[in-house]
Amino acid sequence: MLIGITAAALAGGAFAISTGVSSAGENCNGLDTALQNNLSFIADQKANPDALSDARIANRQAVVDLINQRRVVAGCTDDVQAVAPPVKAPTAAPTKTTKAPTKAPTKTTPAPTKTTEAPAGNAGTGDVVCKGSTVTLSGEAGAPAASSGTFPIGTTLRVTNLDNNKSITVKVATPSGSCVLLNDAAFEQVRESGKFLIRRAVIERIG
């Protein structure tokens, strides 16, 4: 059954179809436009169908037949064709992105630190000073200390006796005319038994 023929014609083109109107004065341009619109709608439904496409196509085809009848009466001779429906591109499948493997950080092994061992009895290594000097007694009493004509009072020195590898760390307490002299208490800790002169000594400034 043809349904909504007048409404469908209005939707399809720029004219109305009514059973009481003469077609003698109808404009071919309007008829052609209405025909093309309805043909294009049918073509689009055929290209992209859904559940209601068949009913829509049947309804519009009835409108097309009626428009063609009026075109004949009006003397319209143009070959009206549907406008090709747009081609809908297929939905592209989601692109799978492969994540590059994360490069593990390179582990850097620090180079071993070279440690210079101090002679036995030394707490550390200082600046060697007064090379070649001998060390003897200053004759002063009191707690272990040193006197010097090279370093100011308060300087910390380490004296090592290389003959027995004994050493002592003392502060300069008084001035003297030598690089370093040890008082009785300090000398006693590094001397060789029966000797009052250290010929092979290393003197280091450590503070």
Secondary structure as GFF3:
##gff-version 3
##sequence-region A 1 207
A	DSSP	alpha_helix	5	12	.	.	.	ID=ss1
A	DSSP	alpha_helix	28	47	.	.	.	ID=ss2
A	DSSP	alpha_helix	53	74	.	.	.	ID=ss3
A	DSSP	beta_strand	127	129	.	.	.	ID=ss4
A	DSSP	beta_strand	135	136	.	.	.	ID=ss5
A	DSSP	beta_strand	146	148	.	.	.	ID=ss6
A	DSSP	beta_strand	156	161	.	.	.	ID=ss7
A	DSSP	beta_strand	166	175	.	.	.	ID=ss8
A	DSSP	beta_strand	181	182	.	.	.	ID=ss9
A	DSSP	alpha_helix	184	190	.	.	.	ID=ss10
A	DSSP	beta_strand	197	198	.	.	.	ID=ss11
A	DSSP	beta_strand	201	205	.	.	.	ID=ss12
###
